[in-house]
């Protein structure tokens, strides 16, 4: 047990919380921050892996140097080498000017490789060499550049299992996992939810009076398992701000994306429904009624109604409406065009 006197203040951390679980994580971050060894951060999606990486950097001797975060799953495979190592002008078609790669940009600082399990095997080989040799060569360059970078990595997958299946190199696995840091899911630190709610609402509403979450609404938030962790909590509160009337967020303003807990359909440990009546799946009710004459026409009608409701509740703010529906703004625009929906409808 960590006593109150030993607990590290959350004021200096991006990873918020006062629970025992998060205090242990913060204490570990402070201990390993002074090292230059690579750290592999594990945790479920939305549990704050990048925040933990930024905290490690902020408490390290490299804090005044760059922190470069890279989502390995978002880079097309044919561009990976250029993005990581940079290139000289004329190195390939379209290379009209010299460009630094991630390693050069993070020189003397920290390079954070998020979703590192998404790296293809060919890139894993090149990454391993760069980490081992501490040198990188830009595409089209004749010489290698010395780089001083601390590597932090993160994934929600089990790298050891990927190594066994042959989709992740064992030598890179051991190079990255000199130190392992595991983050608890939100359901393992429910007592942090009120504090996180306060921080999220302050961030979304910095210029106006922060709304109050009613006791009943907070009970529902604390009871829910949040498979998407803090990221899902933020989405739930952002939607609640659009649904709520006045300055109080009530239980009917909360919409949970899924009643699934640990991959199994489950209502709630307290026997309360874990999804609002507004958004409860209607599949059971549909099966009790006659089938539509045309499924595409029926689905288009349902989609049209939901989009119009979201536009109305967001006061025709398309960005807010897209967030309420859980889709991107581009997807909303496409659907509105396809269904000939106008803001004034």
Buried (B, 14 or more C-beta within 10 A) or exposed (E): EEEEEEBBEBEEBEBBBBBBBBBBBBEBBBEBBEBEEBBBBBBBBBBBBBBBBBBBBBBBEBEEBBBBBBBBEEBEEEEBBBBBBBBBEEBEEEBEEBBBBBBBBBBEBBBBBBBBBBBEEEBBBBBBEBBEEEEBBBBBBEEBBEBEBBBBBBBBBEBEEBBEEEBBBEEBBEBBBBBEBEBBBBBBBBEBBBBBBEBBBEEBEEEEEEBBBBEBBBBBBBBBBBBBBBBBBBBBBBBBBBBBEEEEBBBBBBBBBEBEBEEEEEEBEEEEEBBBEEEBEEEEEEEEEEEEEEEEEEEBEEBBEBBBBBBEBBEBBBEBBBBBBEBEEEEBEEBBEEBEBEEEE
